[in-house]
Amino acid sequence: MKILAIDDDLSVLDTIERMLADTDHVVDCFQSACAAVDAAKAGDYDFMLVDYKMPERDGIWFMKNASVPPKTKSLLVTAYANQDIIQEMFRLGISGYIIKPFDRDELLRHLDYHSSSDDQ
C-alpha cells in the first residue's frame, strides 16, 4: 500500500515509518497540511493518515482542501478524542480514527480493516 502520513511531530512520522518498514507499505511523510495537499493531488495513495492538530492548517483544513480520490481511505490520527472533531472529520470523508499513542499492531489492524472494507 502507498500511504501519505501528515503530522507536525517528526517523531510520530518517524515512528509510523519504522512501524511499517518491514511491510509492503510505502510511506510518504509530511509535516504540514499545505505540503500534503499538493502531494495528495499528485500521488496515488491507498491511505492517508491525517493528524488533526497542526500549526498553520489542521486536519480539517486538509480534508476540505485535498483532492482525495474515492478509492483512497483516510484515517484521523490524533491525541485529541474530541467527538466534535471526530464527527467533522467523518463528515469530510475519513474512514476511521486511531488515538495516539498507538503500537504497530494497532496501526496494521486499522490499515487492514479499512482497506478490506467497502465504504464505512
C-alpha positions as CSV (number, residue, x, y, z in Angstrom):
1,M,0.0,0.0,0.0
2,K,1.1,3.6,-0.6
3,I,0.4,5.8,2.4
4,L,0.5,9.5,2.9
5,A,1.2,10.5,6.6
6,I,0.7,14.0,7.9
7,D,1.8,15.1,11.3
8,D,3.7,18.1,12.6
9,D,5.6,15.9,15.0
10,L,8.6,14.4,13.2
11,S,8.9,11.7,15.9
12,V,5.4,10.5,15.1
13,L,6.2,10.4,11.4
14,D,9.5,8.5,12.1
15,T,7.6,6.0,14.3
16,I,5.0,5.4,11.5
17,E,7.8,4.8,9.0
18,R,9.6,2.4,11.4
19,M,6.3,0.5,12.2
20,L,5.7,-0.1,8.5
21,A,9.3,-0.6,7.4
22,D,9.1,-4.4,7.2
23,T,5.8,-4.4,5.4
24,D,5.0,-3.8,1.8
25,H,3.8,-0.3,2.6
26,V,5.4,2.8,1.2
27,V,5.0,5.9,3.4
28,D,5.4,9.5,2.2
29,C,5.6,11.8,5.2
30,F,4.7,15.5,5.5
31,Q,4.9,17.9,8.5
32,S,2.3,20.3,7.2
33,A,-1.2,20.1,5.8
34,C,-0.3,22.5,3.0
35,A,2.6,20.4,1.6
36,A,0.4,17.3,1.9
37,V,-2.4,18.8,-0.1
38,D,-0.1,19.2,-3.1
39,A,1.1,15.6,-2.6
40,A,-2.4,14.3,-2.4
41,K,-3.2,15.8,-5.8
42,A,-0.1,14.3,-7.4
43,G,0.1,11.0,-5.6
44,D,-1.9,7.8,-6.0
45,Y,-2.4,6.9,-2.3
46,D,-4.3,3.9,-0.9
47,F,-4.4,5.6,2.6
48,M,-3.9,9.0,4.2
49,L,-3.1,9.2,7.9
50,V,-4.1,12.7,8.9
51,D,-3.2,14.4,12.2
52,Y,-5.8,16.8,13.5
53,K,-3.9,19.4,15.4
54,M,-1.1,21.1,13.5
55,P,0.2,24.6,13.3
56,E,-1.0,26.8,10.5
57,R,-3.5,24.4,9.0
58,D,-5.2,21.5,10.8
59,G,-6.5,18.1,9.6
60,I,-10.0,19.6,8.9
61,W,-8.4,22.1,6.6
62,F,-6.5,19.3,4.8
63,M,-9.7,17.2,4.3
64,K,-11.6,20.3,3.0
65,N,-8.8,21.2,0.5
66,A,-7.3,17.9,-0.6
67,S,-8.5,16.2,-3.7
68,V,-8.9,12.7,-2.1
69,P,-9.9,10.1,-4.7
70,P,-12.9,8.0,-3.7
71,K,-10.7,4.8,-3.5
72,T,-8.3,6.4,-1.0
73,K,-9.1,5.8,2.6
74,S,-8.3,8.4,5.2
75,L,-7.7,7.8,8.9
76,L,-7.7,10.6,11.6
77,V,-4.6,10.1,13.7
78,T,-4.9,12.2,16.9
79,A,-4.3,12.5,20.6
80,Y,-7.5,14.5,20.9
81,A,-10.5,12.2,21.3
82,N,-13.0,15.1,20.8
83,Q,-16.3,13.9,19.5
84,D,-17.0,17.1,17.6
85,I,-13.7,16.9,15.8
86,I,-14.1,13.2,15.0
87,Q,-17.7,13.8,13.7
88,E,-16.5,16.7,11.5
89,M,-13.7,14.5,10.1
90,F,-16.1,11.7,9.3
91,R,-18.4,14.2,7.6
92,L,-15.3,15.2,5.5
93,G,-14.6,11.6,4.5
94,I,-12.4,9.8,6.9
95,S,-13.0,6.1,7.3
96,G,-11.9,5.8,10.9
97,Y,-9.6,7.1,13.5
98,I,-6.7,6.0,15.7
99,I,-5.8,7.6,19.0
100,K,-2.1,8.4,19.8
101,P,-0.1,6.7,21.2
102,F,-0.7,3.5,19.2
103,D,1.5,0.5,18.5
104,R,2.4,-1.3,15.3
105,D,-0.2,-4.0,15.7
106,E,-3.0,-1.4,16.2
107,L,-1.9,0.6,13.2
108,L,-1.7,-2.5,11.0
109,R,-5.1,-3.7,12.2
110,H,-6.6,-0.3,11.2
111,L,-5.0,-0.4,7.8
112,D,-6.1,-4.0,7.2
113,Y,-9.6,-3.4,8.4
114,H,-10.2,-0.2,6.4
115,S,-8.5,-1.5,3.3
116,S,-10.6,-4.7,3.2
117,S,-13.9,-3.0,3.9
118,D,-16.1,-1.1,1.5
119,D,-17.3,2.4,2.4
120,Q,-17.6,2.5,6.2
